[in-house]
């Protein structure tokens, strides 16, 4: 099992879509939200993804193709 931390930045057109839920459902990866700042127009989320490395990569490619900006996260993430 692999773990990858990423930051999703959502465009306004996707902010109300269940992108994270669909990732977990379609690609069988565990999506743990560690931090988030979301309102009705903009938002970002720090995700910790767990699962098969190939499925994580496929799920990230899928989200990026939908319009989500994805950036790597390094260092510690404090849960809050």
CNS distance restraints for C-alpha pairs under 8 A (distance, minus, plus):
assign (resid   1 and name CA) (resid  50 and name CA) 6.67 0.50 0.50
assign (resid   1 and name CA) (resid  51 and name CA) 5.01 0.50 0.50
assign (resid   1 and name CA) (resid  52 and name CA) 5.37 0.50 0.50
assign (resid   1 and name CA) (resid  53 and name CA) 7.07 0.50 0.50
assign (resid   2 and name CA) (resid  49 and name CA) 7.98 0.50 0.50
assign (resid   2 and name CA) (resid  50 and name CA) 5.59 0.50 0.50
assign (resid   2 and name CA) (resid  51 and name CA) 5.38 0.50 0.50
assign (resid   2 and name CA) (resid  52 and name CA) 5.86 0.50 0.50
assign (resid   2 and name CA) (resid  53 and name CA) 5.45 0.50 0.50
assign (resid   3 and name CA) (resid  48 and name CA) 6.72 0.50 0.50
assign (resid   3 and name CA) (resid  49 and name CA) 5.52 0.50 0.50
assign (resid   3 and name CA) (resid  50 and name CA) 4.53 0.50 0.50
assign (resid   3 and name CA) (resid  51 and name CA) 6.75 0.50 0.50
assign (resid   3 and name CA) (resid  53 and name CA) 7.84 0.50 0.50
assign (resid   4 and name CA) (resid  48 and name CA) 5.66 0.50 0.50
assign (resid   4 and name CA) (resid  49 and name CA) 5.16 0.50 0.50
assign (resid   4 and name CA) (resid  50 and name CA) 6.64 0.50 0.50
assign (resid   4 and name CA) (resid  56 and name CA) 7.86 0.50 0.50
assign (resid   5 and name CA) (resid  46 and name CA) 7.08 0.50 0.50
assign (resid   5 and name CA) (resid  47 and name CA) 5.59 0.50 0.50
assign (resid   5 and name CA) (resid  48 and name CA) 4.40 0.50 0.50
assign (resid   5 and name CA) (resid  49 and name CA) 6.21 0.50 0.50
assign (resid   5 and name CA) (resid  72 and name CA) 6.41 0.50 0.50
assign (resid   5 and name CA) (resid  73 and name CA) 5.39 0.50 0.50
assign (resid   5 and name CA) (resid  74 and name CA) 7.45 0.50 0.50
assign (resid   6 and name CA) (resid  46 and name CA) 5.81 0.50 0.50
assign (resid   6 and name CA) (resid  47 and name CA) 5.40 0.50 0.50
assign (resid   6 and name CA) (resid  48 and name CA) 6.58 0.50 0.50
assign (resid   6 and name CA) (resid  49 and name CA) 7.94 0.50 0.50
assign (resid   6 and name CA) (resid  70 and name CA) 6.50 0.50 0.50
assign (resid   6 and name CA) (resid  71 and name CA) 5.62 0.50 0.50
assign (resid   6 and name CA) (resid  72 and name CA) 4.57 0.50 0.50
assign (resid   6 and name CA) (resid  73 and name CA) 5.00 0.50 0.50
assign (resid   7 and name CA) (resid  44 and name CA) 6.81 0.50 0.50
assign (resid   7 and name CA) (resid  45 and name CA) 5.59 0.50 0.50
assign (resid   7 and name CA) (resid  46 and name CA) 4.45 0.50 0.50
assign (resid   7 and name CA) (resid  47 and name CA) 6.16 0.50 0.50
assign (resid   7 and name CA) (resid  69 and name CA) 7.95 0.50 0.50
assign (resid   7 and name CA) (resid  70 and name CA) 5.63 0.50 0.50
assign (resid   7 and name CA) (resid  71 and name CA) 5.12 0.50 0.50
assign (resid   7 and name CA) (resid  72 and name CA) 6.21 0.50 0.50
assign (resid   7 and name CA) (resid  73 and name CA) 6.33 0.50 0.50
assign (resid   8 and name CA) (resid  44 and name CA) 5.36 0.50 0.50
assign (resid   8 and name CA) (resid  45 and name CA) 5.17 0.50 0.50
assign (resid   8 and name CA) (resid  46 and name CA) 6.41 0.50 0.50
assign (resid   8 and name CA) (resid  47 and name CA) 7.45 0.50 0.50
assign (resid   8 and name CA) (resid  68 and name CA) 6.24 0.50 0.50
assign (resid   8 and name CA) (resid  69 and name CA) 5.65 0.50 0.50
assign (resid   8 and name CA) (resid  70 and name CA) 4.88 0.50 0.50
assign (resid   8 and name CA) (resid  71 and name CA) 6.73 0.50 0.50
assign (resid   9 and name CA) (resid  42 and name CA) 7.92 0.50 0.50
assign (resid   9 and name CA) (resid  43 and name CA) 5.96 0.50 0.50
assign (resid   9 and name CA) (resid  44 and name CA) 4.33 0.50 0.50
assign (resid   9 and name CA) (resid  45 and name CA) 6.68 0.50 0.50
assign (resid   9 and name CA) (resid  68 and name CA) 5.88 0.50 0.50
assign (resid   9 and name CA) (resid  69 and name CA) 5.03 0.50 0.50
assign (resid   9 and name CA) (resid  70 and name CA) 6.59 0.50 0.50
assign (resid  10 and name CA) (resid  14 and name CA) 6.04 0.50 0.50
assign (resid  10 and name CA) (resid  15 and name CA) 5.75 0.50 0.50
assign (resid  10 and name CA) (resid  42 and name CA) 6.29 0.50 0.50
assign (resid  10 and name CA) (resid  43 and name CA) 5.56 0.50 0.50
assign (resid  10 and name CA) (resid  44 and name CA) 6.10 0.50 0.50
assign (resid  10 and name CA) (resid  67 and name CA) 7.42 0.50 0.50
assign (resid  10 and name CA) (resid  68 and name CA) 5.15 0.50 0.50
assign (resid  10 and name CA) (resid  69 and name CA) 6.55 0.50 0.50
assign (resid  11 and name CA) (resid  15 and name CA) 6.33 0.50 0.50
assign (resid  11 and name CA) (resid  41 and name CA) 7.79 0.50 0.50
assign (resid  11 and name CA) (resid  42 and name CA) 6.33 0.50 0.50
assign (resid  11 and name CA) (resid  43 and name CA) 7.68 0.50 0.50
assign (resid  11 and name CA) (resid  67 and name CA) 6.95 0.50 0.50
assign (resid  11 and name CA) (resid  68 and name CA) 6.66 0.50 0.50
assign (resid  12 and name CA) (resid  40 and name CA) 7.87 0.50 0.50
assign (resid  12 and name CA) (resid  41 and name CA) 4.97 0.50 0.50
assign (resid  12 and name CA) (resid  42 and name CA) 5.55 0.50 0.50
assign (resid  14 and name CA) (resid  19 and name CA) 7.83 0.50 0.50
assign (resid  14 and name CA) (resid  67 and name CA) 7.67 0.50 0.50
assign (resid  14 and name CA) (resid  68 and name CA) 7.83 0.50 0.50
assign (resid  15 and name CA) (resid  38 and name CA) 7.88 0.50 0.50
assign (resid  15 and name CA) (resid  39 and name CA) 7.93 0.50 0.50
assign (resid  15 and name CA) (resid  40 and name CA) 6.72 0.50 0.50
assign (resid  15 and name CA) (resid  41 and name CA) 6.43 0.50 0.50
assign (resid  15 and name CA) (resid  42 and name CA) 6.32 0.50 0.50
assign (resid  15 and name CA) (resid  43 and name CA) 6.83 0.50 0.50
assign (resid  16 and name CA) (resid  40 and name CA) 7.28 0.50 0.50
assign (resid  18 and name CA) (resid  22 and name CA) 6.14 0.50 0.50
assign (resid  19 and name CA) (resid  23 and name CA) 6.19 0.50 0.50
assign (resid  19 and name CA) (resid  63 and name CA) 7.12 0.50 0.50
assign (resid  20 and name CA) (resid  24 and name CA) 6.48 0.50 0.50
assign (resid  20 and name CA) (resid  31 and name CA) 6.95 0.50 0.50
assign (resid  21 and name CA) (resid  25 and name CA) 6.23 0.50 0.50
assign (resid  21 and name CA) (resid  31 and name CA) 7.83 0.50 0.50
assign (resid  22 and name CA) (resid  26 and name CA) 5.75 0.50 0.50
assign (resid  23 and name CA) (resid  27 and name CA) 5.65 0.50 0.50
assign (resid  23 and name CA) (resid  28 and name CA) 7.37 0.50 0.50
assign (resid  23 and name CA) (resid  29 and name CA) 7.01 0.50 0.50
assign (resid  23 and name CA) (resid  31 and name CA) 7.83 0.50 0.50
assign (resid  23 and name CA) (resid  59 and name CA) 5.85 0.50 0.50
assign (resid  23 and name CA) (resid  63 and name CA) 7.66 0.50 0.50
assign (resid  24 and name CA) (resid  28 and name CA) 5.10 0.50 0.50
assign (resid  24 and name CA) (resid  29 and name CA) 4.81 0.50 0.50
assign (resid  24 and name CA) (resid  30 and name CA) 5.72 0.50 0.50
assign (resid  24 and name CA) (resid  31 and name CA) 6.06 0.50 0.50
assign (resid  25 and name CA) (resid  29 and name CA) 7.45 0.50 0.50
assign (resid  27 and name CA) (resid  55 and name CA) 5.83 0.50 0.50
assign (resid  27 and name CA) (resid  56 and name CA) 7.43 0.50 0.50
assign (resid  27 and name CA) (resid  58 and name CA) 7.52 0.50 0.50
assign (resid  27 and name CA) (resid  59 and name CA) 6.01 0.50 0.50
assign (resid  28 and name CA) (resid  51 and name CA) 7.20 0.50 0.50
assign (resid  28 and name CA) (resid  55 and name CA) 7.31 0.50 0.50
assign (resid  29 and name CA) (resid  49 and name CA) 6.39 0.50 0.50
assign (resid  29 and name CA) (resid  50 and name CA) 5.60 0.50 0.50
assign (resid  29 and name CA) (resid  51 and name CA) 4.91 0.50 0.50
assign (resid  29 and name CA) (resid  52 and name CA) 7.34 0.50 0.50
assign (resid  29 and name CA) (resid  55 and name CA) 6.94 0.50 0.50
assign (resid  29 and name CA) (resid  56 and name CA) 6.48 0.50 0.50
assign (resid  30 and name CA) (resid  48 and name CA) 7.95 0.50 0.50
assign (resid  30 and name CA) (resid  49 and name CA) 5.53 0.50 0.50
assign (resid  30 and name CA) (resid  50 and name CA) 4.95 0.50 0.50
assign (resid  30 and name CA) (resid  51 and name CA) 6.37 0.50 0.50
assign (resid  31 and name CA) (resid  47 and name CA) 6.39 0.50 0.50
assign (resid  31 and name CA) (resid  48 and name CA) 6.03 0.50 0.50
assign (resid  31 and name CA) (resid  49 and name CA) 4.94 0.50 0.50
assign (resid  31 and name CA) (resid  50 and name CA) 6.80 0.50 0.50
assign (resid  32 and name CA) (resid  47 and name CA) 5.58 0.50 0.50
assign (resid  32 and name CA) (resid  48 and name CA) 5.06 0.50 0.50
assign (resid  32 and name CA) (resid  49 and name CA) 6.34 0.50 0.50
assign (resid  33 and name CA) (resid  45 and name CA) 6.80 0.50 0.50
assign (resid  33 and name CA) (resid  46 and name CA) 5.99 0.50 0.50
assign (resid  33 and name CA) (resid  47 and name CA) 4.72 0.50 0.50
assign (resid  33 and name CA) (resid  48 and name CA) 6.46 0.50 0.50
assign (resid  34 and name CA) (resid  45 and name CA) 7.53 0.50 0.50
assign (resid  34 and name CA) (resid  46 and name CA) 5.45 0.50 0.50
assign (resid  34 and name CA) (resid  47 and name CA) 5.81 0.50 0.50
assign (resid  34 and name CA) (resid  48 and name CA) 6.88 0.50 0.50
assign (resid  34 and name CA) (resid  77 and name CA) 7.06 0.50 0.50
assign (resid  34 and name CA) (resid  78 and name CA) 7.40 0.50 0.50
assign (resid  34 and name CA) (resid  79 and name CA) 5.55 0.50 0.50
assign (resid  34 and name CA) (resid  80 and name CA) 7.41 0.50 0.50
assign (resid  35 and name CA) (resid  45 and name CA) 5.79 0.50 0.50
assign (resid  35 and name CA) (resid  46 and name CA) 5.08 0.50 0.50
assign (resid  35 and name CA) (resid  47 and name CA) 7.47 0.50 0.50
assign (resid  35 and name CA) (resid  78 and name CA) 7.95 0.50 0.50
assign (resid  35 and name CA) (resid  79 and name CA) 6.72 0.50 0.50
assign (resid  35 and name CA) (resid  80 and name CA) 6.97 0.50 0.50
assign (resid  36 and name CA) (resid  43 and name CA) 7.43 0.50 0.50
assign (resid  36 and name CA) (resid  44 and name CA) 5.74 0.50 0.50
assign (resid  36 and name CA) (resid  45 and name CA) 4.27 0.50 0.50
assign (resid  36 and name CA) (resid  46 and name CA) 6.19 0.50 0.50
assign (resid  37 and name CA) (resid  43 and name CA) 5.44 0.50 0.50
assign (resid  37 and name CA) (resid  44 and name CA) 5.54 0.50 0.50
assign (resid  37 and name CA) (resid  45 and name CA) 6.54 0.50 0.50
assign (resid  38 and name CA) (resid  42 and name CA) 5.98 0.50 0.50
assign (resid  38 and name CA) (resid  43 and name CA) 3.94 0.50 0.50
assign (resid  38 and name CA) (resid  44 and name CA) 6.14 0.50 0.50
assign (resid  38 and name CA) (resid  45 and name CA) 7.72 0.50 0.50
assign (resid  39 and name CA) (resid  43 and name CA) 6.10 0.50 0.50
assign (resid  46 and name CA) (resid  73 and name CA) 7.83 0.50 0.50
assign (resid  49 and name CA) (resid  56 and name CA) 6.91 0.50 0.50
assign (resid  50 and name CA) (resid  56 and name CA) 7.36 0.50 0.50
assign (resid  51 and name CA) (resid  55 and name CA) 6.93 0.50 0.50
assign (resid  51 and name CA) (resid  56 and name CA) 6.49 0.50 0.50
assign (resid  52 and name CA) (resid  56 and name CA) 6.24 0.50 0.50
assign (resid  53 and name CA) (resid  57 and name CA) 6.26 0.50 0.50
assign (resid  54 and name CA) (resid  58 and name CA) 6.13 0.50 0.50
assign (resid  55 and name CA) (resid  59 and name CA) 6.00 0.50 0.50
assign (resid  56 and name CA) (resid  60 and name CA) 6.20 0.50 0.50
assign (resid  57 and name CA) (resid  61 and name CA) 6.21 0.50 0.50
assign (resid  58 and name CA) (resid  62 and name CA) 6.18 0.50 0.50
assign (resid  59 and name CA) (resid  63 and name CA) 6.24 0.50 0.50
assign (resid  60 and name CA) (resid  64 and name CA) 6.07 0.50 0.50
assign (resid  60 and name CA) (resid  70 and name CA) 7.73 0.50 0.50
assign (resid  61 and name CA) (resid  65 and name CA) 6.09 0.50 0.50
assign (resid  62 and name CA) (resid  66 and name CA) 6.44 0.50 0.50
assign (resid  63 and name CA) (resid  67 and name CA) 6.68 0.50 0.50
assign (resid  63 and name CA) (resid  68 and name CA) 5.67 0.50 0.50
assign (resid  64 and name CA) (resid  68 and name CA) 4.78 0.50 0.50
assign (resid  64 and name CA) (resid  69 and name CA) 6.15 0.50 0.50
assign (resid  64 and name CA) (resid  70 and name CA) 6.73 0.50 0.50
